[in-house]
Amino acid sequence: SLSQKSFWCRESGRQNPITIDFRKPKTTIFWFTVVHPFQNKLAALYFLCGVGLGLHMAKSGNHSMFPVHAHLNLLGWVSMALFGLIYQCFPAMADSKLASAHFWIYNLAFPVQMVTLFMYLGGNEAIEPVLGIASMVMGFSVLLLIYRRVLSKLSYY
């Protein structure tokens, strides 16, 4: 039907069709499986913040916070959508404590990183160590995703 699309992903060395149903708003983020029920709400919030900051910069003519705007949209909205797509194509990855840990660590560190980046770009250079720690924690959460992918022994191709 027009509301469903079939995609092919390889799992355990064989191709399995994955049907993505565009009519399931309770379990999907636009068509992506979510690990946590707040994932789609947080992604939308990050997108709203990024767009709001972009509109503010356009109105004021001061574009000094464009790195925060870019990070909000790419690390907030786009990354959350990509995480959902990965968990959709490889459901074994989503069904684990590591997936939950990835979600919580990422979403606890991300707001800290954005606030401290905003403060740093605003001239508060003393906040740089906190910004660095938040960035490393986010990197660690992404490593959890990669580690889970290796553990699941799934093939992307």
N, C-alpha and C positions, 0 to 999 in steps of 0.2 A: 504494500500500500504506500501511498504518498507520505504517510506519517512515520514510516520505518525505513531504515537504510541498513543494509548488510555490509559488514566489513570483514575482512579476513585477517586474523592474527594467528601466529603460530604459537602453540603451547605444547611443550613436551615433544617437539619434533614433528608434529602434524598440524595441518591447517584446520582451524575450527571457525565456523562462521559465527560472528558476533552480531546480533541484531540489536540495534540501538533504537529504542522506542522514544519518539519525540513527545509522547503524550503522558509521561510519568513525572509530574512535577514534584511529587513527594520524595522520590528517591534519586532524583537526578539534579544536576546543576546544568541547566539548559540541555542536555542529553548525556551528561557525564555522571557516572556513579560518584557519590560522595562517601567519604570515609566517616565523616561526622555530620550530624544534621545542621550544624552551624556553618559548614564549609561554603555553601552557596550564599548565605547571608553575609559572611565575611568578605567573600570575593566581590559581591555587589557593593559592600561598604567601601572597600579599598578602591574600587572603580569610581564610586561617587566622590570620594576624597580627592582622587587624582584629577577628575574632571573639574571639581570645584576649585582646586588649586590652579589648574590651567586657566579657568575662566577669570579667577582673581588676578593672575599674572597678566592676562590679556587686557583686562580693564585698567589695571594700574600702570601698565607699561614697564613694570619692574619684573624682569625675568631671571632674577638672581636665584630663585628657588627651582629652576627647571630640573636639576638633578633629583629633587624630592618628587616632583611631578612624574618624572620618568620612572623612578623606582616604585612609586605607588601603583602606577599602571602596569609595569612589567613584572615586578616581584609580587605585587598584590593580586591584581586581576588575572593577568595572563598566566602566571605560574600556577595559581590555584586551578585554572581551567585545564592546564596541561597535566597537573597532578591527577585531576579527575579523569582525563582521557587515558592516562597510563593505567589507573586503577580499573577503568572500564575494559581496556584491552587485555589486561592481565588480572582477572579477579582474584587469583590466589594471593596477589600482593596486598589487596585491600583487606583481606580477612586475616589480620594479624595485629599483635600488640605494637609491632614496629611501625605499622601504618598509623596507628593512633598516636604513638609517640612522635612520629614525623609531623603529623597535623598540629599537635599541641605545642611542640617546641618551636616550630616555624611560626605559628600564629601568636605566640607569646613574645618571641624575639623581634618579629617584624615591626610592630608598633613602636617598640623601643628604638629600633634602628631608624625609623622614619622621624620620630621626634628628635632624636639626637642629631641626625643629619640636618634637620631643619635648624636646630640650635647652632650647630657647627658652621653651617653656611651663613647664619645670621651674625657670626662673629665670635661666638663662644668657643674658643679653641681648647679650653680646659675640658670640654666634654668629649674630646676625641678618643680617649681610652674607652669610654663607655660605648661609643659608636663602634670601635674596633671589636669589643667583646660581643656586642649584639650581632655584628656581621659574622663573627666566627661561630656563634651559636646557630645562626641561620644556615651557615655552611655545613655545620654538623648535622642539622636536620635533613638537608639535602643528601648528605652522605648516608643517612639512615634509609632514605628512599632507594639509593643506588645499592646499598648493602642488601636490602630486602629483594631487590630485583635479581641480584646474584644468587641469593639464597633460594629463590623460587625456581631457578634454573630454567627460565623462560627465554625463548629466542625472539628477538624483535623482527627477524626476517624469515 
